[in-house]
Amino acid sequence: METTSRVGAEDVPGTVTAEGAPTARRTVDGYLAATFPWYGLDEAFTGPRRLMQVGTTADGTVQHGSIGHGDEPSVRAEAGAEKQRFAVVVSMASSPVRRSGDGTGVLDATTVSSAAWLAGSGLLSCTWPPQLDHALRDDWLDQQTETAFELADDLEGPAWSVLSLPVDGVPVPFHYRESEFGWVLAGSARGGVHIGAYGRGMSAYGLGFSVIDDITTYA
């Protein structure tokens, strides 16, 4: 999987870019450009929802993106971060091995393992052991990121269990694992979409996923 650029939703809504377009609108446009459906938690979740970011390939094709639910994730070592309750849902287009847009290389296939990797790295991005010195965080993050990659590449291994959760009302098996930092899961939905998710403070066992009918309502 090759992701070369991101459109972030962490910009301040309503600010204006050099091109004159509001950043919030540009963020929504990134989601609207996707050729696959977006998933979020189903209607049982009544808390706040937000757009986070999309990832694109070298030719500008939207390949994946994240929707946040609950509190906005922050580094766990920060004051109050351990009390956060959030879940982030990652939607990823399923695709085979293919030539890159510029014809100079080959892009890997995107699979459930790819969604698990995105979810695992997403959880790491908002994690920092409180006993860890600031100067060592980069080394720790590199090490943990490599571990997350290896775990995502072995979904049938002992680190993962199987958890059945509803997707559009239909039970779907997900690969699931917990750590001291939170939980990660990954599975596949209809329409050629892989779903990854990560969270902390919210139990994964009671979650359900559904297609987002109008992504603009999340902006």
Secondary structure, DSSP 8 states (H G I E B T S, - for coil): ----EEEES-S-TT-B-TTS-BHHHHHHHHHHT-SS--EEE-TT--S-EEEEEEEE-TT--EEEEEEEEES----TTSTTGGG--EEEEEEEE-B-SEE-TTSSSEE--B-HHHHHHHHHHHHHHT---TTS-GGGHHHHHHHHHHHHHHHHT-TTSTT-EEEEEEETTEEEEEEEEEETTEEEEEEEETTTEEEEEEEESS-GGG--EEE-S-GGGG-
